[in-house]
Amino acid sequence: MTSPSHTPTRGHRNALLLWLLAMIACIAVVATSHYSTDMSAFLPKDPDARQRLLVDQIREGALSRMILIGIDGGTPESRADASRSLAATLRTSGDFLGVVNGDNASRELDQELLLRNRYGLSPGVTAERFTVSGLHEAIGQTVADLSGSAGMLLKNLLPRDPTGELVRTLDAISGANMPSSSDGAWSSPDGARALLITMTAAAGTDTDAQERTLTAIQAAFDKANPGGELSLRMSGTPVFSVHARSTIKSEVERLSLIGSLTVFALLFAVYRSLRNVAIGLLPVASGILVAVATVGLGFDTVHAITIGFGTTLIGESIDYSIYYLVQAHDADSWRRSYWPTIRLGVATSICGFAVLLFSSFPGLAQLGAYSVAGLVAAAAITRFVLPALPTAPVPMERINWLGNRMARLSFWARRLRWPAAALTVAALVVVLMGRTQLWTEGLSGLNPAPMDLQKLDADLRKDAGAPDLQHMVVVTAPTQDAALRAAEQIERRLQPLVASGRIRGIETPTRFLPSLATQQARKSALPEQQELRQRLTQALEGLPLQAQRLEPFIKDVEWARTAPTLTAEVLQGTSFAFAVQSLLLRRDEGWSVLMPIRLPEGAGAAEAAAAKAAASTHLESPEHGIDVFYLDLEEQANGMFGQYLHQALVLAMIGGLCVVLLLALALRNPVQVLRVVLPLAGAVVLVMAAHVIGGVRMTLLHLVGLLLIIAVGSNYALFFNQQVGDASKPGTAELPRSSALASLAMANISTMVGFGVLSFSKVPVLHAIGATVGPGALLAMLLAMSWSGNSRSQGNP
């Protein structure tokens, strides 16, 4: 066969020049763009007040900077020694706001803070307690407790704390689920794992810094474990983010290599020309480059999933070059007979993806912008740049061989059109019957972390006593102190439910950081030094203590009266700082206090307790700007993502309607429109039914995959409907039918390879697209053969 004309013309030279300039500009944009791997791209950009709390926690909350560390293996002593060595190294690194593990250094900081601030933290400090009778009763109780199990501790503290405020403070914070201890360091309840909790100085969204931090932790652990008998376990949002980026990068590299080599082998087997293969890949590479640059210009960051999605672009954009190189026996004839069909296919793809630009999810909007820009660029380069390049003739015998087999397949597919229709109707019934179980709620389907890492995270959080944020009361206020004051009121309202056992407990940061009003009230309850000395003399009558022995107590009370107010900064470095940082959030509109609630076991009891807790969130005289509400985090996440999934489905339906309207305008024949649309709809329905039967719930990324089926399949359906290459169709007899069928076969195989390799990905979002589009492209081709055109155009065996 003869190759397309490649005699250079002025138009060809201009096209090449514009392409080179565009690629240089795109490379510059791509090099200066910002990239991210966190899940923020799949969070709504305009959440309501309650949704914003969830969004802020995922993006910037303290939990996004917390790393939980476990040390397994060895003996309890070796684990504890490694924990102490690791903690000491990390505390001096400057990469952490805090490192606690219950060792002597941690305990000393905690004990010193509690002892120094016991009068501001103890709920027992009242004016009545420091009257003569109150002092007599409190000191008498402490003396009586000396004979108990804590007698030694109380005896040592007696001169400084005869009223037992430290013990009361410890009782108050005991509901905070502190970890167990073994050999002088925190451990799991069974003692089989040493535990550390760290808070990174870097923001949770700074994945580069978090990766350096994780590397530093590993290096410090290796130093603390010279014998190699111990193993390090890490979890938390920073670990998830770094793992996701590493996994996505390795998966994209691996799958891109597999897909590219396979497609390369396919193209070379047909073209038998490295030049043609290289030229055929230009639209793909250029389309990806333009797409990434477009996202970089239109969004603050380019998400890694969006780049991973670029791997899939090879599945459709390479079709355009295949159509040109295989079909274009003559460039002018190709432009007249084939290009209009390809152009219409590109337009339908753009209609399907352009609607994603209106999504409230930045991630979906990025995928929409990426797809539209990449496909337009790939099609434009096929149309204007490839004709300007010298391509080699494609061996006609291979084209005829492949085309003849496609003709046979087309013939048999046509004869099976009614069984295919029946199967599609059955699939539609399956989808309608299983529609309530079709889509995934919440973030579970988008979580890039593997199940083993998610399980480790749950285990470490449980062992470390990290608060469970599933059920909680949320207090929002304009200022930090207003939020703490309101949280104290809510805690008092909930205490009867705790006392009666209806709820198992409440977590609140006010136990470690009381409001200014509460601290001031407790300070006001403390008498002046001279007055306390006089009251103490009377209070000690009848007790086996001399007033002179309690001079340290008098000095501590006087210091507490004039001491600076306890703030979150004072807590830094202690284990209490983590509770405050996790439950007291600074936000754009003010502050929020999270008060996790532990509900009783059993669905009925838990539901009743949740209703009681929700009814107790109303303040009698709330201050201006204060809002209190009960929040079920899972229910909120499901509701939020259900709302946006519904929005995405509506956008997808609008996109489908736009495709139908475009086809109606282009084809101007209802029957032809149906012949194009029905194979696409049938492929989508069959793929959805397969997910229902397999018990696999679909996510937002599956929805993108369904749109890709429409985008890819539209090209097949249009070619079969247009009967391009059929000698019976006026104006197309000059182009052999075998070329058209061979190009469709190659395009379909390359699409299944490009997308199919993604189905083997460990990243859920990439796997979702691959498992959807790979089989969907084949189904679209087979259904287009069955239902499009007439019997003569389907070939014969």
Secondary structure as GFF3:
##gff-version 3
##sequence-region A 1 797
A	DSSP	alpha_helix	10	32	.	.	.	ID=ss1
A	DSSP	beta_strand	35	36	.	.	.	ID=ss2
A	DSSP	three_ten_helix	39	42	.	.	.	ID=ss3
A	DSSP	alpha_helix	49	59	.	.	.	ID=ss4
A	DSSP	three_ten_helix	62	65	.	.	.	ID=ss5
A	DSSP	beta_strand	66	73	.	.	.	ID=ss6
A	DSSP	alpha_helix	76	91	.	.	.	ID=ss7
A	DSSP	beta_strand	96	100	.	.	.	ID=ss8
A	DSSP	alpha_helix	104	116	.	.	.	ID=ss9
A	DSSP	alpha_helix	118	121	.	.	.	ID=ss10
A	DSSP	three_ten_helix	128	130	.	.	.	ID=ss11
A	DSSP	alpha_helix	132	145	.	.	.	ID=ss12
A	DSSP	alpha_helix	151	157	.	.	.	ID=ss13
A	DSSP	alpha_helix	165	173	.	.	.	ID=ss14
A	DSSP	three_ten_helix	174	176	.	.	.	ID=ss15
A	DSSP	beta_strand	180	182	.	.	.	ID=ss16
A	DSSP	beta_strand	185	187	.	.	.	ID=ss17
A	DSSP	beta_strand	194	200	.	.	.	ID=ss18
A	DSSP	alpha_helix	207	224	.	.	.	ID=ss19
A	DSSP	beta_strand	230	235	.	.	.	ID=ss20
A	DSSP	alpha_helix	237	271	.	.	.	ID=ss21
A	DSSP	alpha_helix	274	298	.	.	.	ID=ss22
A	DSSP	beta_strand	302	303	.	.	.	ID=ss23
A	DSSP	alpha_helix	304	327	.	.	.	ID=ss24
A	DSSP	alpha_helix	331	337	.	.	.	ID=ss25
A	DSSP	alpha_helix	339	354	.	.	.	ID=ss26
A	DSSP	three_ten_helix	355	358	.	.	.	ID=ss27
A	DSSP	alpha_helix	362	380	.	.	.	ID=ss28
A	DSSP	pi_helix	381	385	.	.	.	ID=ss29
A	DSSP	three_ten_helix	386	388	.	.	.	ID=ss30
A	DSSP	alpha_helix	396	415	.	.	.	ID=ss31
A	DSSP	alpha_helix	417	433	.	.	.	ID=ss32
A	DSSP	three_ten_helix	435	437	.	.	.	ID=ss33
A	DSSP	three_ten_helix	444	446	.	.	.	ID=ss34
A	DSSP	alpha_helix	451	464	.	.	.	ID=ss35
A	DSSP	beta_strand	471	477	.	.	.	ID=ss36
A	DSSP	alpha_helix	480	499	.	.	.	ID=ss37
A	DSSP	beta_strand	505	506	.	.	.	ID=ss38
A	DSSP	three_ten_helix	509	511	.	.	.	ID=ss39
A	DSSP	alpha_helix	516	524	.	.	.	ID=ss40
A	DSSP	alpha_helix	529	539	.	.	.	ID=ss41
A	DSSP	three_ten_helix	547	550	.	.	.	ID=ss42
A	DSSP	alpha_helix	551	562	.	.	.	ID=ss43
A	DSSP	alpha_helix	576	583	.	.	.	ID=ss44
A	DSSP	beta_strand	584	587	.	.	.	ID=ss45
A	DSSP	beta_strand	590	598	.	.	.	ID=ss46
A	DSSP	alpha_helix	603	615	.	.	.	ID=ss47
A	DSSP	beta_strand	627	632	.	.	.	ID=ss48
A	DSSP	alpha_helix	633	667	.	.	.	ID=ss49
A	DSSP	alpha_helix	670	694	.	.	.	ID=ss50
A	DSSP	alpha_helix	700	722	.	.	.	ID=ss51
A	DSSP	alpha_helix	737	756	.	.	.	ID=ss52
A	DSSP	three_ten_helix	757	760	.	.	.	ID=ss53
A	DSSP	alpha_helix	764	787	.	.	.	ID=ss54
A	DSSP	three_ten_helix	792	794	.	.	.	ID=ss55
###
